[in-house]
Amino acid sequence: MDGLYLVSMAQRVLDQPFLRVEDIKVGEVVKGTIDRVLDSGRLIVNLAECITGMVDELHLSDIKLKHPEKKFREGVEVRARTILFPTAPG
């Protein structure tokens, strides 16, 4: 389906800070909401309706946290700096 575009005038879509992953620049400070705290200590953060990021345990704090689940809770808003995006295959 080449050349197919979806258009929306819904206010919740227009109010999103990002509509595509390409809209986020490396090094930019973004706001998101914690979706999950994984057992490995990583965070899954929602940046927009369809854009989710991961924060590795190395980047949670200046010091190593023994129990990151005590500091970071689901539903809490956080600020983060983007450092890397995976590249598309091909």
PyMOL Python script that loads the backbone (N, CA, C, O; Angstrom):
from pymol import cmd

cmd.read_pdbstr("""\
ATOM      1  N   MET A   1       0.825  -1.177   0.000  1.00  0.00           N
ATOM      2  CA  MET A   1       0.000   0.000   0.000  1.00  0.00           C
ATOM      3  C   MET A   1       0.874   1.248   0.000  1.00  0.00           C
ATOM      4  O   MET A   1       0.819   2.046   0.935  1.00  0.00           O
ATOM      5  N   ASP A   2       1.650   1.412  -1.006  1.00  0.00           N
ATOM      6  CA  ASP A   2       2.495   2.594  -1.129  1.00  0.00           C
ATOM      7  C   ASP A   2       1.628   3.819  -1.359  1.00  0.00           C
ATOM      8  O   ASP A   2       0.611   3.759  -2.050  1.00  0.00           O
ATOM      9  N   GLY A   3       2.045   4.923  -0.774  1.00  0.00           N
ATOM     10  CA  GLY A   3       1.349   6.185  -0.996  1.00  0.00           C
ATOM     11  C   GLY A   3       0.090   6.338  -0.174  1.00  0.00           C
ATOM     12  O   GLY A   3      -0.699   7.244  -0.441  1.00  0.00           O
ATOM     13  N   LEU A   4      -0.133   5.487   0.821  1.00  0.00           N
ATOM     14  CA  LEU A   4      -1.320   5.580   1.663  1.00  0.00           C
ATOM     15  C   LEU A   4      -0.993   6.414   2.891  1.00  0.00           C
ATOM     16  O   LEU A   4      -0.016   6.142   3.588  1.00  0.00           O
ATOM     17  N   TYR A   5      -1.799   7.417   3.154  1.00  0.00           N
ATOM     18  CA  TYR A   5      -1.600   8.294   4.305  1.00  0.00           C
ATOM     19  C   TYR A   5      -2.845   8.290   5.172  1.00  0.00           C
ATOM     20  O   TYR A   5      -3.966   8.275   4.666  1.00  0.00           O
ATOM     21  N   LEU A   6      -2.642   8.304   6.477  1.00  0.00           N
ATOM     22  CA  LEU A   6      -3.741   8.434   7.418  1.00  0.00           C
ATOM     23  C   LEU A   6      -3.731   9.853   7.956  1.00  0.00           C
ATOM     24  O   LEU A   6      -2.692  10.339   8.403  1.00  0.00           O
ATOM     25  N   VAL A   7      -4.860  10.515   7.918  1.00  0.00           N
ATOM     26  CA  VAL A   7      -4.970  11.895   8.369  1.00  0.00           C
ATOM     27  C   VAL A   7      -5.965  11.948   9.515  1.00  0.00           C
ATOM     28  O   VAL A   7      -7.017  11.310   9.462  1.00  0.00           O
ATOM     29  N   SER A   8      -5.635  12.706  10.549  1.00  0.00           N
ATOM     30  CA  SER A   8      -6.524  12.837  11.692  1.00  0.00           C
ATOM     31  C   SER A   8      -6.577  14.284  12.144  1.00  0.00           C
ATOM     32  O   SER A   8      -5.562  14.980  12.154  1.00  0.00           O
ATOM     33  N   MET A   9      -7.749  14.725  12.512  1.00  0.00           N
ATOM     34  CA  MET A   9      -7.924  16.056  13.104  1.00  0.00           C
ATOM     35  C   MET A   9      -8.329  15.934  14.569  1.00  0.00           C
ATOM     36  O   MET A   9      -8.745  16.917  15.183  1.00  0.00           O
ATOM     37  N   ALA A  10      -8.210  14.734  15.130  1.00  0.00           N
ATOM     38  CA  ALA A  10      -8.546  14.522  16.533  1.00  0.00           C
ATOM     39  C   ALA A  10      -7.575  15.318  17.403  1.00  0.00           C
ATOM     40  O   ALA A  10      -6.365  15.284  17.184  1.00  0.00           O
ATOM     41  N   GLN A  11      -8.107  16.024  18.378  1.00  0.00           N
ATOM     42  CA  GLN A  11      -7.288  16.892  19.217  1.00  0.00           C
ATOM     43  C   GLN A  11      -6.227  16.116  19.982  1.00  0.00           C
ATOM     44  O   GLN A  11      -5.113  16.609  20.164  1.00  0.00           O
ATOM     45  N   ARG A  12      -6.556  14.902  20.436  1.00  0.00           N
ATOM     46  CA  ARG A  12      -5.570  14.109  21.193  1.00  0.00           C
ATOM     47  C   ARG A  12      -4.373  13.742  20.321  1.00  0.00           C
ATOM     48  O   ARG A  12      -3.261  13.601  20.831  1.00  0.00           O
ATOM     49  N   VAL A  13      -4.582  13.586  19.026  1.00  0.00           N
ATOM     50  CA  VAL A  13      -3.483  13.296  18.100  1.00  0.00           C
ATOM     51  C   VAL A  13      -2.668  14.556  17.846  1.00  0.00           C
ATOM     52  O   VAL A  13      -1.438  14.509  17.830  1.00  0.00           O
ATOM     53  N   LEU A  14      -3.344  15.675  17.649  1.00  0.00           N
ATOM     54  CA  LEU A  14      -2.647  16.933  17.376  1.00  0.00           C
ATOM     55  C   LEU A  14      -1.848  17.434  18.575  1.00  0.00           C
ATOM     56  O   LEU A  14      -0.856  18.141  18.398  1.00  0.00           O
ATOM     57  N   ASP A  15      -2.264  17.077  19.800  1.00  0.00           N
ATOM     58  CA  ASP A  15      -1.576  17.527  21.016  1.00  0.00           C
ATOM     59  C   ASP A  15      -0.341  16.704  21.362  1.00  0.00           C
ATOM     60  O   ASP A  15       0.398  17.070  22.275  1.00  0.00           O
ATOM     61  N   GLN A  16      -0.102  15.610  20.661  1.00  0.00           N
ATOM     62  CA  GLN A  16       1.060  14.774  20.954  1.00  0.00           C
ATOM     63  C   GLN A  16       2.349  15.525  20.622  1.00  0.00           C
ATOM     64  O   GLN A  16       2.415  16.230  19.615  1.00  0.00           O
ATOM     65  N   PRO A  17       3.373  15.375  21.463  1.00  0.00           N
ATOM     66  CA  PRO A  17       4.638  16.068  21.186  1.00  0.00           C
ATOM     67  C   PRO A  17       5.365  15.494  19.964  1.00  0.00           C
ATOM     68  O   PRO A  17       6.098  16.212  19.284  1.00  0.00           O
ATOM     69  N   PHE A  18       5.160  14.194  19.686  1.00  0.00           N
ATOM     70  CA  PHE A  18       5.826  13.540  18.560  1.00  0.00           C
ATOM     71  C   PHE A  18       4.812  12.681  17.823  1.00  0.00           C
ATOM     72  O   PHE A  18       4.006  11.990  18.446  1.00  0.00           O
ATOM     73  N   LEU A  19       4.853  12.723  16.515  1.00  0.00           N
ATOM     74  CA  LEU A  19       3.963  11.886  15.720  1.00  0.00           C
ATOM     75  C   LEU A  19       4.694  10.687  15.130  1.00  0.00           C
ATOM     76  O   LEU A  19       4.078   9.665  14.827  1.00  0.00           O
ATOM     77  N   ARG A  20       6.029  10.815  14.967  1.00  0.00           N
ATOM     78  CA  ARG A  20       6.856   9.736  14.424  1.00  0.00           C
ATOM     79  C   ARG A  20       8.152   9.681  15.216  1.00  0.00           C
ATOM     80  O   ARG A  20       8.545  10.663  15.846  1.00  0.00           O
ATOM     81  N   VAL A  21       8.803   8.547  15.183  1.00  0.00           N
ATOM     82  CA  VAL A  21      10.097   8.404  15.859  1.00  0.00           C
ATOM     83  C   VAL A  21      11.106   9.375  15.249  1.00  0.00           C
ATOM     84  O   VAL A  21      11.977   9.887  15.952  1.00  0.00           O
ATOM     85  N   GLU A  22      10.995   9.628  13.962  1.00  0.00           N
ATOM     86  CA  GLU A  22      11.932  10.514  13.277  1.00  0.00           C
ATOM     87  C   GLU A  22      11.842  11.960  13.772  1.00  0.00           C
ATOM     88  O   GLU A  22      12.757  12.747  13.530  1.00  0.00           O
ATOM     89  N   ASP A  23      10.756  12.322  14.459  1.00  0.00           N
ATOM     90  CA  ASP A  23      10.591  13.677  14.989  1.00  0.00           C
ATOM     91  C   ASP A  23      11.454  13.935  16.224  1.00  0.00           C
ATOM     92  O   ASP A  23      11.645  15.087  16.614  1.00  0.00           O
ATOM     93  N   ILE A  24      11.975  12.878  16.840  1.00  0.00           N
ATOM     94  CA  ILE A  24      12.795  12.993  18.042  1.00  0.00           C
ATOM     95  C   ILE A  24      14.259  13.025  17.629  1.00  0.00           C
ATOM     96  O   ILE A  24      14.724  12.157  16.890  1.00  0.00           O
ATOM     97  N   LYS A  25      14.983  14.035  18.112  1.00  0.00           N
ATOM     98  CA  LYS A  25      16.404  14.165  17.771  1.00  0.00           C
ATOM     99  C   LYS A  25      17.263  13.555  18.876  1.00  0.00           C
ATOM    100  O   LYS A  25      16.909  13.610  20.054  1.00  0.00           O
ATOM    101  N   VAL A  26      18.390  12.975  18.482  1.00  0.00           N
ATOM    102  CA  VAL A  26      19.340  12.433  19.454  1.00  0.00           C
ATOM    103  C   VAL A  26      19.885  13.592  20.288  1.00  0.00           C
ATOM    104  O   VAL A  26      20.296  14.616  19.741  1.00  0.00           O
ATOM    105  N   GLY A  27      19.887  13.429  21.610  1.00  0.00           N
ATOM    106  CA  GLY A  27      20.358  14.468  22.515  1.00  0.00           C
ATOM    107  C   GLY A  27      19.252  15.361  23.042  1.00  0.00           C
ATOM    108  O   GLY A  27      19.501  16.200  23.908  1.00  0.00           O
ATOM    109  N   GLU A  28      18.051  15.202  22.546  1.00  0.00           N
ATOM    110  CA  GLU A  28      16.920  16.030  22.969  1.00  0.00           C
ATOM    111  C   GLU A  28      16.383  15.552  24.313  1.00  0.00           C
ATOM    112  O   GLU A  28      16.335  14.350  24.572  1.00  0.00           O
ATOM    113  N   VAL A  29      15.977  16.497  25.172  1.00  0.00           N
ATOM    114  CA  VAL A  29      15.347  16.160  26.443  1.00  0.00           C
ATOM    115  C   VAL A  29      13.852  16.016  26.183  1.00  0.00           C
ATOM    116  O   VAL A  29      13.211  16.934  25.671  1.00  0.00           O
ATOM    117  N   VAL A  30      13.300  14.855  26.541  1.00  0.00           N
ATOM    118  CA  VAL A  30      11.895  14.559  26.290  1.00  0.00           C
ATOM    119  C   VAL A  30      11.201  14.216  27.605  1.00  0.00           C
ATOM    120  O   VAL A  30      11.837  13.790  28.569  1.00  0.00           O
ATOM    121  N   LYS A  31       9.883  14.411  27.622  1.00  0.00           N
ATOM    122  CA  LYS A  31       9.074  14.022  28.772  1.00  0.00           C
ATOM    123  C   LYS A  31       8.299  12.773  28.412  1.00  0.00           C
ATOM    124  O   LYS A  31       7.832  12.620  27.283  1.00  0.00           O
ATOM    125  N   GLY A  32       8.166  11.883  29.381  1.00  0.00           N
ATOM    126  CA  GLY A  32       7.420  10.656  29.154  1.00  0.00           C
ATOM    127  C   GLY A  32       6.827  10.154  30.450  1.00  0.00           C
ATOM    128  O   GLY A  32       7.079  10.703  31.523  1.00  0.00           O
ATOM    129  N   THR A  33       6.038   9.110  30.337  1.00  0.00           N
ATOM    130  CA  THR A  33       5.406   8.490  31.499  1.00  0.00           C
ATOM    131  C   THR A  33       5.888   7.057  31.603  1.00  0.00           C
ATOM    132  O   THR A  33       5.910   6.330  30.610  1.00  0.00           O
ATOM    133  N   ILE A  34       6.276   6.647  32.811  1.00  0.00           N
ATOM    134  CA  ILE A  34       6.768   5.283  33.010  1.00  0.00           C
ATOM    135  C   ILE A  34       5.621   4.306  32.802  1.00  0.00           C
ATOM    136  O   ILE A  34       4.584   4.393  33.460  1.00  0.00           O
ATOM    137  N   ASP A  35       5.826   3.369  31.870  1.00  0.00           N
ATOM    138  CA  ASP A  35       4.825   2.356  31.584  1.00  0.00           C
ATOM    139  C   ASP A  35       5.072   1.107  32.427  1.00  0.00           C
ATOM    140  O   ASP A  35       4.144   0.540  33.004  1.00  0.00           O
ATOM    141  N   ARG A  36       6.343   0.684  32.490  1.00  0.00           N
ATOM    142  CA  ARG A  36       6.704  -0.513  33.238  1.00  0.00           C
ATOM    143  C   ARG A  36       8.100  -0.383  33.818  1.00  0.00           C
ATOM    144  O   ARG A  36       8.965   0.283  33.250  1.00  0.00           O
ATOM    145  N   VAL A  37       8.308  -1.027  34.957  1.00  0.00           N
ATOM    146  CA  VAL A  37       9.643  -1.200  35.520  1.00  0.00           C
ATOM    147  C   VAL A  37       9.936  -2.689  35.410  1.00  0.00           C
ATOM    148  O   VAL A  37       9.296  -3.506  36.072  1.00  0.00           O
ATOM    149  N   LEU A  38      10.896  -3.034  34.579  1.00  0.00           N
ATOM    150  CA  LEU A  38      11.211  -4.445  34.336  1.00  0.00           C
ATOM    151  C   LEU A  38      12.059  -5.013  35.456  1.00  0.00           C
ATOM    152  O   LEU A  38      12.708  -4.265  36.187  1.00  0.00           O
ATOM    153  N   ASP A  39      12.058  -6.334  35.596  1.00  0.00           N
ATOM    154  CA  ASP A  39      12.851  -7.012  36.624  1.00  0.00           C
ATOM    155  C   ASP A  39      14.335  -6.751  36.467  1.00  0.00           C
ATOM    156  O   ASP A  39      15.079  -6.780  37.448  1.00  0.00           O
ATOM    157  N   SER A  40      14.772  -6.497  35.246  1.00  0.00           N
ATOM    158  CA  SER A  40      16.190  -6.245  34.983  1.00  0.00           C
ATOM    159  C   SER A  40      16.617  -4.843  35.438  1.00  0.00           C
ATOM    160  O   SER A  40      17.805  -4.521  35.393  1.00  0.00           O
ATOM    161  N   GLY A  41      15.667  -4.007  35.874  1.00  0.00           N
ATOM    162  CA  GLY A  41      15.991  -2.652  36.302  1.00  0.00           C
ATOM    163  C   GLY A  41      15.773  -1.616  35.219  1.00  0.00           C
ATOM    164  O   GLY A  41      15.962  -0.424  35.460  1.00  0.00           O
ATOM    165  N   ARG A  42      15.382  -2.042  34.041  1.00  0.00           N
ATOM    166  CA  ARG A  42      15.142  -1.110  32.943  1.00  0.00           C
ATOM    167  C   ARG A  42      13.732  -0.521  33.052  1.00  0.00           C
ATOM    168  O   ARG A  42      12.834  -1.115  33.649  1.00  0.00           O
ATOM    169  N   LEU A  43      13.567   0.661  32.459  1.00  0.00           N
ATOM    170  CA  LEU A  43      12.263   1.320  32.421  1.00  0.00           C
ATOM    171  C   LEU A  43      11.745   1.339  30.994  1.00  0.00           C
ATOM    172  O   LEU A  43      12.514   1.543  30.054  1.00  0.00           O
ATOM    173  N   ILE A  44      10.459   1.128  30.828  1.00  0.00           N
ATOM    174  CA  ILE A  44       9.781   1.331  29.555  1.00  0.00           C
ATOM    175  C   ILE A  44       8.981   2.618  29.714  1.00  0.00           C
ATOM    176  O   ILE A  44       8.133   2.726  30.599  1.00  0.00           O
ATOM    177  N   VAL A  45       9.258   3.593  28.851  1.00  0.00           N
ATOM    178  CA  VAL A  45       8.670   4.926  28.978  1.00  0.00           C
ATOM    179  C   VAL A  45       7.873   5.261  27.722  1.00  0.00           C
ATOM    180  O   VAL A  45       8.374   5.119  26.607  1.00  0.00           O
ATOM    181  N   ASN A  46       6.623   5.708  27.905  1.00  0.00           N
ATOM    182  CA  ASN A  46       5.793   6.159  26.785  1.00  0.00           C
ATOM    183  C   ASN A  46       6.077   7.631  26.536  1.00  0.00           C
ATOM    184  O   ASN A  46       5.919   8.460  27.432  1.00  0.00           O
ATOM    185  N   LEU A  47       6.499   7.955  25.311  1.00  0.00           N
ATOM    186  CA  LEU A  47       6.767   9.340  24.933  1.00  0.00           C
ATOM    187  C   LEU A  47       5.580   9.966  24.219  1.00  0.00           C
ATOM    188  O   LEU A  47       5.352  11.172  24.323  1.00  0.00           O
ATOM    189  N   ALA A  48       4.834   9.160  23.506  1.00  0.00           N
ATOM    190  CA  ALA A  48       3.624   9.591  22.806  1.00  0.00           C
ATOM    191  C   ALA A  48       2.744   8.358  22.665  1.00  0.00           C
ATOM    192  O   ALA A  48       3.094   7.281  23.146  1.00  0.00           O
ATOM    193  N   GLU A  49       1.607   8.516  22.007  1.00  0.00           N
ATOM    194  CA  GLU A  49       0.650   7.417  21.914  1.00  0.00           C
ATOM    195  C   GLU A  49       1.254   6.150  21.323  1.00  0.00           C
ATOM    196  O   GLU A  49       0.973   5.056  21.813  1.00  0.00           O
ATOM    197  N   CYS A  50       2.054   6.264  20.311  1.00  0.00           N
ATOM    198  CA  CYS A  50       2.630   5.083  19.646  1.00  0.00           C
ATOM    199  C   CYS A  50       4.153   5.051  19.713  1.00  0.00           C
ATOM    200  O   CYS A  50       4.783   4.297  18.972  1.00  0.00           O
ATOM    201  N   ILE A  51       4.753   5.851  20.583  1.00  0.00           N
ATOM    202  CA  ILE A  51       6.210   5.889  20.678  1.00  0.00           C
ATOM    203  C   ILE A  51       6.625   5.527  22.101  1.00  0.00           C
ATOM    204  O   ILE A  51       6.245   6.196  23.062  1.00  0.00           O
ATOM    205  N   THR A  52       7.404   4.465  22.218  1.00  0.00           N
ATOM    206  CA  THR A  52       7.859   3.967  23.505  1.00  0.00           C
ATOM    207  C   THR A  52       9.377   3.887  23.486  1.00  0.00           C
ATOM    208  O   THR A  52       9.975   3.544  22.466  1.00  0.00           O
ATOM    209  N   GLY A  53       9.998   4.204  24.617  1.00  0.00           N
ATOM    210  CA  GLY A  53      11.445   4.120  24.724  1.00  0.00           C
ATOM    211  C   GLY A  53      11.850   3.260  25.907  1.00  0.00           C
ATOM    212  O   GLY A  53      11.032   2.935  26.768  1.00  0.00           O
ATOM    213  N   MET A  54      13.117   2.897  25.936  1.00  0.00           N
ATOM    214  CA  MET A  54      13.639   2.105  27.030  1.00  0.00           C
ATOM    215  C   MET A  54      14.806   2.843  27.671  1.00  0.00           C
ATOM    216  O   MET A  54      15.660   3.399  26.980  1.00  0.00           O
ATOM    217  N   VAL A  55      14.831   2.839  28.998  1.00  0.00           N
ATOM    218  CA  VAL A  55      15.943   3.433  29.742  1.00  0.00           C
ATOM    219  C   VAL A  55      16.675   2.290  30.423  1.00  0.00           C
ATOM    220  O   VAL A  55      16.105   1.586  31.257  1.00  0.00           O
ATOM    221  N   ASP A  56      17.933   2.109  30.066  1.00  0.00           N
ATOM    222  CA  ASP A  56      18.739   1.045  30.654  1.00  0.00           C
ATOM    223  C   ASP A  56      19.076   1.400  32.090  1.00  0.00           C
ATOM    224  O   ASP A  56      19.104   2.577  32.452  1.00  0.00           O
ATOM    225  N   GLU A  57      19.331   0.393  32.906  1.00  0.00           N
ATOM    226  CA  GLU A  57      19.626   0.623  34.315  1.00  0.00           C
ATOM    227  C   GLU A  57      20.889   1.476  34.522  1.00  0.00           C
ATOM    228  O   GLU A  57      21.026   2.134  35.553  1.00  0.00           O
ATOM    229  N   LEU A  58      21.796   1.466  33.563  1.00  0.00           N
ATOM    230  CA  LEU A  58      23.011   2.282  33.666  1.00  0.00           C
ATOM    231  C   LEU A  58      22.703   3.778  33.622  1.00  0.00           C
ATOM    232  O   LEU A  58      23.494   4.587  34.108  1.00  0.00           O
ATOM    233  N   HIS A  59      21.557   4.153  33.041  1.00  0.00           N
ATOM    234  CA  HIS A  59      21.219   5.559  32.851  1.00  0.00           C
ATOM    235  C   HIS A  59      20.130   6.053  33.800  1.00  0.00           C
ATOM    236  O   HIS A  59      19.609   7.152  33.612  1.00  0.00           O
ATOM    237  N   LEU A  60      19.780   5.272  34.805  1.00  0.00           N
ATOM    238  CA  LEU A  60      18.734   5.678  35.739  1.00  0.00           C
ATOM    239  C   LEU A  60      19.215   6.701  36.755  1.00  0.00           C
ATOM    240  O   LEU A  60      18.441   7.550  37.196  1.00  0.00           O
ATOM    241  N   SER A  61      20.482   6.626  37.129  1.00  0.00           N
ATOM    242  CA  SER A  61      20.992   7.464  38.205  1.00  0.00           C
ATOM    243  C   SER A  61      22.510   7.584  38.077  1.00  0.00           C
ATOM    244  O   SER A  61      23.150   6.827  37.347  1.00  0.00           O
ATOM    245  N   ASP A  62      23.071   8.557  38.806  1.00  0.00           N
ATOM    246  CA  ASP A  62      24.527   8.705  38.829  1.00  0.00           C
ATOM    247  C   ASP A  62      25.198   7.568  39.595  1.00  0.00           C
ATOM    248  O   ASP A  62      26.366   7.256  39.367  1.00  0.00           O
ATOM    249  N   ILE A  63      24.442   6.954  40.505  1.00  0.00           N
ATOM    250  CA  ILE A  63      24.958   5.813  41.265  1.00  0.00           C
ATOM    251  C   ILE A  63      24.109   4.587  40.926  1.00  0.00           C
ATOM    252  O   ILE A  63      22.975   4.724  40.468  1.00  0.00           O
ATOM    253  N   LYS A  64      24.649   3.405  41.146  1.00  0.00           N
ATOM    254  CA  LYS A  64      23.891   2.179  40.857  1.00  0.00           C
ATOM    255  C   LYS A  64      22.801   2.003  41.904  1.00  0.00           C
ATOM    256  O   LYS A  64      23.071   2.013  43.106  1.00  0.00           O
ATOM    257  N   LEU A  65      21.566   1.841  41.436  1.00  0.00           N
ATOM    258  CA  LEU A  65      20.438   1.636  42.326  1.00  0.00           C
ATOM    259  C   LEU A  65      20.229   0.149  42.572  1.00  0.00           C
ATOM    260  O   LEU A  65      20.142  -0.636  41.628  1.00  0.00           O
ATOM    261  N   LYS A  66      20.150  -0.238  43.848  1.00  0.00           N
ATOM    262  CA  LYS A  66      19.918  -1.644  44.175  1.00  0.00           C
ATOM    263  C   LYS A  66      18.467  -2.029  43.929  1.00  0.00           C
ATOM    264  O   LYS A  66      18.180  -3.157  43.529  1.00  0.00           O
ATOM    265  N   HIS A  67      17.545  -1.085  44.169  1.00  0.00           N
ATOM    266  CA  HIS A  67      16.119  -1.344  44.000  1.00  0.00           C
ATOM    267  C   HIS A  67      15.477  -0.199  43.217  1.00  0.00           C
ATOM    268  O   HIS A  67      14.833   0.668  43.808  1.00  0.00           O
ATOM    269  N   PRO A  68      15.647  -0.187  41.885  1.00  0.00           N
ATOM    270  CA  PRO A  68      15.089   0.917  41.091  1.00  0.00           C
ATOM    271  C   PRO A  68      13.566   0.988  41.163  1.00  0.00           C
ATOM    272  O   PRO A  68      12.989   2.053  40.946  1.00  0.00           O
ATOM    273  N   GLU A  69      12.907  -0.136  41.465  1.00  0.00           N
ATOM    274  CA  GLU A  69      11.449  -0.141  41.557  1.00  0.00           C
ATOM    275  C   GLU A  69      10.933   0.696  42.724  1.00  0.00           C
ATOM    276  O   GLU A  69       9.764   1.080  42.740  1.00  0.00           O
ATOM    277  N   LYS A  70      11.800   0.981  43.706  1.00  0.00           N
ATOM    278  CA  LYS A  70      11.405   1.849  44.826  1.00  0.00           C
ATOM    279  C   LYS A  70      11.442   3.319  44.428  1.00  0.00           C
ATOM    280  O   LYS A  70      10.673   4.121  44.960  1.00  0.00           O
ATOM    281  N   LYS A  71      12.317   3.682  43.511  1.00  0.00           N
ATOM    282  CA  LYS A  71      12.445   5.070  43.082  1.00  0.00           C
ATOM    283  C   LYS A  71      11.528   5.393  41.901  1.00  0.00           C
ATOM    284  O   LYS A  71      10.977   6.491  41.824  1.00  0.00           O
ATOM    285  N   PHE A  72      11.366   4.450  40.995  1.00  0.00           N
ATOM    286  CA  PHE A  72      10.577   4.679  39.781  1.00  0.00           C
ATOM    287  C   PHE A  72       9.311   3.839  39.825  1.00  0.00           C
ATOM    288  O   PHE A  72       9.365   2.619  39.986  1.00  0.00           O
ATOM    289  N   ARG A  73       8.170   4.506  39.679  1.00  0.00           N
ATOM    290  CA  ARG A  73       6.867   3.835  39.729  1.00  0.00           C
ATOM    291  C   ARG A  73       6.120   4.032  38.419  1.00  0.00           C
ATOM    292  O   ARG A  73       6.311   5.038  37.736  1.00  0.00           O
ATOM    293  N   GLU A  74       5.277   3.083  38.071  1.00  0.00           N
ATOM    294  CA  GLU A  74       4.452   3.181  36.871  1.00  0.00           C
ATOM    295  C   GLU A  74       3.523   4.384  36.975  1.00  0.00           C
ATOM    296  O   GLU A  74       2.959   4.660  38.034  1.00  0.00           O
ATOM    297  N   GLY A  75       3.372   5.097  35.856  1.00  0.00           N
ATOM    298  CA  GLY A  75       2.482   6.243  35.800  1.00  0.00           C
ATOM    299  C   GLY A  75       3.133   7.568  36.164  1.00  0.00           C
ATOM    300  O   GLY A  75       2.504   8.616  36.017  1.00  0.00           O
ATOM    301  N   VAL A  76       4.380   7.552  36.635  1.00  0.00           N
ATOM    302  CA  VAL A  76       5.082   8.768  37.019  1.00  0.00           C
ATOM    303  C   VAL A  76       5.707   9.408  35.786  1.00  0.00           C
ATOM    304  O   VAL A  76       6.276   8.715  34.942  1.00  0.00           O
ATOM    305  N   GLU A  77       5.601  10.741  35.682  1.00  0.00           N
ATOM    306  CA  GLU A  77       6.202  11.451  34.553  1.00  0.00           C
ATOM    307  C   GLU A  77       7.685  11.665  34.824  1.00  0.00           C
ATOM    308  O   GLU A  77       8.081  12.035  35.929  1.00  0.00           O
ATOM    309  N   VAL A  78       8.499  11.426  33.799  1.00  0.00           N
ATOM    310  CA  VAL A  78       9.953  11.583  33.908  1.00  0.00           C
ATOM    311  C   VAL A  78      10.473  12.379  32.719  1.00  0.00           C
ATOM    312  O   VAL A  78       9.827  12.474  31.676  1.00  0.00           O
ATOM    313  N   ARG A  79      11.657  12.946  32.908  1.00  0.00           N
ATOM    314  CA  ARG A  79      12.379  13.601  31.805  1.00  0.00           C
ATOM    315  C   ARG A  79      13.584  12.742  31.480  1.00  0.00           C
ATOM    316  O   ARG A  79      14.220  12.175  32.368  1.00  0.00           O
ATOM    317  N   ALA A  80      13.889  12.654  30.195  1.00  0.00           N
ATOM    318  CA  ALA A  80      15.025  11.834  29.766  1.00  0.00           C
ATOM    319  C   ALA A  80      15.679  12.474  28.552  1.00  0.00           C
ATOM    320  O   ALA A  80      15.053  13.244  27.824  1.00  0.00           O
ATOM    321  N   ARG A  81      16.929  12.149  28.350  1.00  0.00           N
ATOM    322  CA  ARG A  81      17.645  12.622  27.161  1.00  0.00           C
ATOM    323  C   ARG A  81      17.826  11.430  26.232  1.00  0.00           C
ATOM    324  O   ARG A  81      18.270  10.363  26.657  1.00  0.00           O
ATOM    325  N   THR A  82      17.482  11.613  24.975  1.00  0.00           N
ATOM    326  CA  THR A  82      17.625  10.544  24.003  1.00  0.00           C
ATOM    327  C   THR A  82      19.098  10.398  23.634  1.00  0.00           C
ATOM    328  O   THR A  82      19.795  11.388  23.409  1.00  0.00           O
ATOM    329  N   ILE A  83      19.563   9.151  23.575  1.00  0.00           N
ATOM    330  CA  ILE A  83      20.981   8.956  23.261  1.00  0.00           C
ATOM    331  C   ILE A  83      21.205   8.058  22.054  1.00  0.00           C
ATOM    332  O   ILE A  83      22.270   8.112  21.439  1.00  0.00           O
ATOM    333  N   LEU A  84      20.221   7.229  21.703  1.00  0.00           N
ATOM    334  CA  LEU A  84      20.452   6.285  20.617  1.00  0.00           C
ATOM    335  C   LEU A  84      19.124   5.805  20.066  1.00  0.00           C
ATOM    336  O   LEU A  84      18.169   5.587  20.811  1.00  0.00           O
ATOM    337  N   PHE A  85      19.074   5.645  18.762  1.00  0.00           N
ATOM    338  CA  PHE A  85      17.910   5.044  18.118  1.00  0.00           C
ATOM    339  C   PHE A  85      18.394   3.854  17.316  1.00  0.00           C
ATOM    340  O   PHE A  85      19.442   3.917  16.674  1.00  0.00           O
ATOM    341  N   PRO A  86      17.629   2.762  17.351  1.00  0.00           N
ATOM    342  CA  PRO A  86      18.023   1.633  16.504  1.00  0.00           C
ATOM    343  C   PRO A  86      17.824   1.994  15.042  1.00  0.00           C
ATOM    344  O   PRO A  86      16.934   2.771  14.696  1.00  0.00           O
ATOM    345  N   THR A  87      18.646   1.433  14.205  1.00  0.00           N
ATOM    346  CA  THR A  87      18.517   1.709  12.779  1.00  0.00           C
ATOM    347  C   THR A  87      17.597   0.669  12.144  1.00  0.00           C
ATOM    348  O   THR A  87      17.524  -0.477  12.587  1.00  0.00           O
ATOM    349  N   ALA A  88      16.913   1.093  11.117  1.00  0.00           N
ATOM    350  CA  ALA A  88      16.012   0.184  10.413  1.00  0.00           C
ATOM    351  C   ALA A  88      16.831  -0.810   9.593  1.00  0.00           C
ATOM    352  O   ALA A  88      17.858  -0.443   9.022  1.00  0.00           O
ATOM    353  N   PRO A  89      16.384  -2.068   9.529  1.00  0.00           N
ATOM    354  CA  PRO A  89      17.141  -3.041   8.739  1.00  0.00           C
ATOM    355  C   PRO A  89      17.108  -2.695   7.262  1.00  0.00           C
ATOM    356  O   PRO A  89      16.126  -2.159   6.749  1.00  0.00           O
ATOM    357  N   GLY A  90      18.198  -3.014   6.599  1.00  0.00           N
ATOM    358  CA  GLY A  90      18.255  -2.806   5.155  1.00  0.00           C
ATOM    359  C   GLY A  90      18.802  -1.521   4.851  1.00  0.00           C
ATOM    360  O   GLY A  90      18.928  -1.166   3.679  1.00  0.00           O
TER     361      GLY A  90
END
""", "prot")
cmd.dss("prot")
cmd.show_as("cartoon", "prot")
cmd.util.cbc("prot")
cmd.orient("prot")
